Amino acid sequence: MATYSVLTESARVLNEHLLESKDIHLPQAFKEAAKLVKFVGSDIPFIPTLLKITESSSALNALVAIACSAISKDRYGIDYQNVEVNIDVASLFLMSLILATINGKSALENSQIQTEIEKGNHYAMEKPIHRQCTNVYQTKDGRHFHLHGSMNATAAMKMVGAPEQDVFHEEAREIYMAKVAEWNADDIDRTSNDEYRQAGVICSTPDEFFASEQGRAMEKEPLYRLKKRSAPISSWPSVKDSSRPLAGIRVTDFLRVIAGPVISKVLAILGAEVLKVTNDELPDITPTSIDFSVGKRDTNLNLKFAEGRQNFQQLIDGADVLIDGYCPGALEKIGFNADSMWENNPSLIYLREKCCEFAGPLAYRSGWQQISDCLVALAWLQGEFFGLNEPVLPLLPNSDYQMGLAGAAAVCHALFARTKEAVTFDIDISLTQYNIWYYRLGLYDSDQQKVLLKQKDCVSFRDYDDMSSLIMKTFATVKNCRPDLFEHPEYFQEISGKEWGIQENIKILSAPFKLSNST
């Protein structure tokens, strides 16, 4: 481990897997801007996983910053800037949703914040019998299946025959263990996805996934895919503020949960005018909103009604970018297909983010970060790393966050390219595309893995640990082995709490990258 350098490996990932990639075709200006990137921070990994989580996050944060530097030069004539990426903050970025604090205490403990958050929790998802519906359980034929209750566990509970009841978390897990153990894996997978239209997946090994029809359909897909469409050549909007790369760029955010909102959060950090389209009648995982809403505005539209659809159409017509993170085909069902949107706004960049992909037999399925992590075998790898013969979900919502970084980079790529050529772009990106790319970065060797395993001495992990539990356990391991990370005030920034109905400021994690001139 002494010879391993996270800084060096982050630079290698940036250069070999992004800048030199023949699949995503980055502009030459991005490659020129990359010459001024510097990675800083501690030089050893500390998140207990065998996958290169810090190096991936650091490289993708660098790519976003590189795009900013190239755009600022193109828009404002600012020469390529020095870019500094802090690999420690890049690691903390993957758990930023729990790092917000008020007066030194978790913002999620604040009573007013809790009241606001509860508004999106329409189906009591923290109730044990609901929360444990989303977890990994062993099937009758000895395989493991990730059951997913989404944001309303009713359908999945009905499918497995788990009645509504008040029990503790351990009791709820035992109920689902027994229920799922009555099914063969293929049967529950088919029933969940095809009959009940609920996300769920069999946990694969790497060999199983890449030998599958879905694996073969996706293995050659790039990290993100830009598809050109003819359009008038675009100009950068005229703005007074030349310190923010995306100033004046209008983004319509049609998103929930984590992955998509990370894309729009990063774009907002870069200066874009992000408008989040919400609907009070729809559930959301609102604890993420403290961190993911920074720099955004929101509007409440119900697209079931004509007035809501008319207002949404106006937003699309005036947008530079639409980011769609709902289930496959959701917008099309209410009349917003890609062709019709481009008829009214031919320069629109339309990004669709999904779980599985836009090709292969699973393309129709809805999904979540956990579903993709189990599909691509990252859960099996994590379990084997812990010496278990069972899958354990990756310890953080890593694919959500890092697909978000890749999506933000893709949008910057498209914005830059449409000023050079009479085109706009249809962007496809998925959690599974990211996970395949991530897996191919390689694993830590055995010596490195032994050192990282020591980081979890204070905590145990199992297949039945759900994502909420895993995030908090990982946070505990990081605080135990690297308490210094939380003693750097420069790693954090303060925002006003007034939008949440409180007078105090809220402290959140800062961006992992800095540019010498842009903010």
C-alpha positions, -999 to +999 in steps of 0.1 A: +000+000+000+029+023+007+037+025-030+001+031-041-008+067-048-044+078-051-032+111-066-014+093-094-042+068-100-068+096-102-047+112-129-044+079-147-081+074-147-087+109-159-062+105-188-067+069-199-104+064-192-117+099-200-094+122-220-081+094-242-114+076-245-123+069-281-159+065-271-169+099-258-148+121-282-140+150-259-133+183-276-096+192-281-102+223-259-110+200-230-078+181-235-058+214-235-075+226-203-067+192-187-030+201-188-035+224-158-052+199-135-037+191-101-049+165-076-044+173-040-052+157-006-042+126+013-026+099-008-043+067+005-078+055+000-100+052+031-135+040+020-136+002+027-142-011-008-121-029-034-133-007-062-115+026-070-143+048-056-121+079-047-101+078-079-133+076-100-149+105-082-117+126-084-113+120-121-150+128-129-149+159-108-118+169-127-136+164-160-164+187-149-138+213-139-119+209-172-151+215-191-156+247-171-122+259-179-126+253-217-161+269-217-148+300-198-120+304-224-145+300-252-171+324-237-151+350-219-116+348-233-102+337-200-071+316-206-072+280-194-072+280-157-054+261-130-078+233-117-074+218-083-093+187-073-093+177-037-095+139-035-106+139+001-136+162-007-143+140-038-147+111-014-169+130+010-190+142-020-204+107-023-221+111+011-229+148+010-266+142+015-259+134+052-232+160+058-254+191+061-252+206+096-268+234+117-247+247+146-226+215+145-255+191+145-270+171+116-295+193+097-317+162+096-322+165+133-337+200+131-374+199+138-383+225+111-362+206+086-379+174+096-413+190+090-404+202+056-388+168+046-419+149+058-440+167+031-425+144+004-428+112+025-463+103+014-460+066+022-442+065+055-411+050+040-392+050+073-417+026+088-397-007+093-421-029+073-419-004+044-381+004+046-371-033+048-391-040+016-361-025-002-333-049+005-314-080-006-329-114+003-320-150-005-344-169-027-355-206-025-329-217-051-300-201-032-296-169-052-301-134-040-327-109-051-329-072-045-365-065-037-373-028-041-403-010-026-395+022-045-411+052-027-444+033-020-439-002-008-475-013-012-472-031-045-440-050-036-455-059-002-486-073-019-465-093-043-446-112-016-475-113+008-462-091+036-491-075+054-491-040+068-479-041+104-460-024+132-427-042+138-391-034+145-365-034+117-351-067+126-385-083+126-394-067+093-362-081+077-371-116+090-406-113+075-391-105+041-364-131+044-391-157+048-413-144+021-386-141-006-373-175+004-406-189-010-396-178-045-371-190-071-350-161-083-362-161-119-399-162-109-397-133-085-376-112-109-402-117-137-432-112-114-418-080-099-408-063-131-434-076-156-465-081-135-462-056-107-440-031-126-417-028-095-380-025-097-361-057-086-331-077-098-312-109-093-277-102-079-252-113-105-216-122-104-193-104-129-192-135-151-229-138-151-236-102-159-211-099-188-223-132-203-260-121-201-279-106-230-280-073-212-243-074-204-235-081-240-258-053-252-241-028-229-204-038-226-193-016-255-215+014-245-196+046-236-198+063-203-223+087-219-236+089-254-242+121-274-264+117-304-264+147-328-295+163-342-295+191-368-302+225-352-293+261-357-258+268-344-261+282-308-243+311-292-235+315-255-261+337-238-249+373-232-244+379-195-226+404-173-211+378-149-181+362-165-170+343-134-195+315-138-190+291-168-227+283-173-242+317-164-274+323-184-278+286-194-314+275-185-319+240-172-353+223-167-349+197-140-376+170-143-361+147-117-364+130-083-342+111-058-304+113-063-287+106-097-305+132-118-306+158-091-268+155-088-265+164-125-286+196-121-269+204-087-235+204-104-248+225-133-262+250-107-228+252-090-214+261-124-239+290-127-267+275-147-303+287-140-319+254-128-356+252-124-368+220-107-403+208-117-419+193-086-454+180-078-466+179-043-487+148-050-456+127-059-433+112-032-396+120-031-366+111-009-366+146+005-337+143+030-316+147-001-331+181-009-310+201+016-279+194-004-293+189-039-315+220-040-287+245-036-287+271-063-320+259-078-355+273-080-386+251-081-421+252-095-450+229-086-467+215-117-491+186-120-487+172-155-519+152-152-538+183-160-538+205-191-526+236-173-496+218-158-487+204-192-490+239-209-467+254-183-442+226-186-442+231-224-433+267-219-404+257-197-391+233-223-395+258-251-373+283-232-347+259-219-312+251-231-313+217-213-340+193-202-330+165-178-355+137-175-351+112-148-385+095-146-394+060-156-388+051-192-415+066-214-432+087-187-430+119-206-440+103-239-472+090-223-484+126-216-474+139-250-438+151-246-418+129-270-384+140-281-394+150-317-423+172-305-400+190-281-374+197-307-401+210-331-407+239-306-371+242-294-347+228-320-316+238-299-328+219-268-303+194-253-323+165-240-307+143-214-324+111-203-310+092-173-320+056-166-310+026-146-303-002-170-298+013-205-315+022-237-308-011-253-310-048-243-339-068-228-340-048-196-342-014-213-379-011-204-374-016-167-374+011-141-346+010-116-325+025-088-289+027-079-292-005-059-307-023-088-278-014-111-252-022-084-266-057-081-271-062-118-235-053-126-222-075-097-207-047-077-227-060-047-212-095-051-177-079-053-184-059-021-196-090-003-166-111-014-143-082-002-158-086+033-152-124+031-188-132+027-206-156+003-233-131-002-238-097-019-234-065+001-245-033-016-218-008-023-215+013+008-226+046-006-250+057-034-219+059-055-233+051-089-260+078-083-235+104-074-209+095-100-234+091-129-245+126-119-210+139-124-207+121-157-241+136-167-230+171-158-198+166-179-219+154-208-242+184-207-211+207-206-197+187-236-230+192-255-233+229-247-197+235-259-202+215-291-234+231-302-216+265-304-192+250-329-215+231-352-252+234-363-264+206-340-279+199-307-278+166-287-299+138-274-279+124-244-283+089-230-268+080-197-275+053-172-264+040-138-254+008-155-232+025-181-214+042-152-211+010-132-195-009-162-171+019-167-163+020-130-157-018-128-133-015-157-111+009-138-098-022-120-097-033-084-072-027-056-047-054-053-047-078-023-022-057-002-043-026-007-075-045+001-060-058+034-053-022+045-088-010+035-104-039+054-089-026+086-109+006+081-141-013+089-130-029+122-155-010+142-185-019+119-198-051+103-217-053+070-242-079+057-264-086+027-294-073+047-280-039+053-301-014+033-287+017+018-297+040+047-279+018+071-249+014+048-245+052+044-245+057+082-221+027+088-197+040+062-199+075+077-189+060+110-159+041+096-147+073+078-150+094+110-132+067+129-102+063+105-101+099+092-116+123+118-093+150+104-115+152+073-142+170+092-118+195+108-112+214+076-135+245+074-124+251+039-141+218+028-175+233+037-196+264+030-226+280+045-260+286+028-290+304+042-316+284+060-345+308+052-358+287+023-363+259+049-380+283+074-351+286+098-329+316+107-297+297+111-273+290+082-268+255+070-233+242+065-229+219+034-199+203+016-182+225-009-174+213-045-144+191-047-128+212-075-116+248-077-106+269-107-082+298-104-106+324-119-141+309-122-164+305-092 
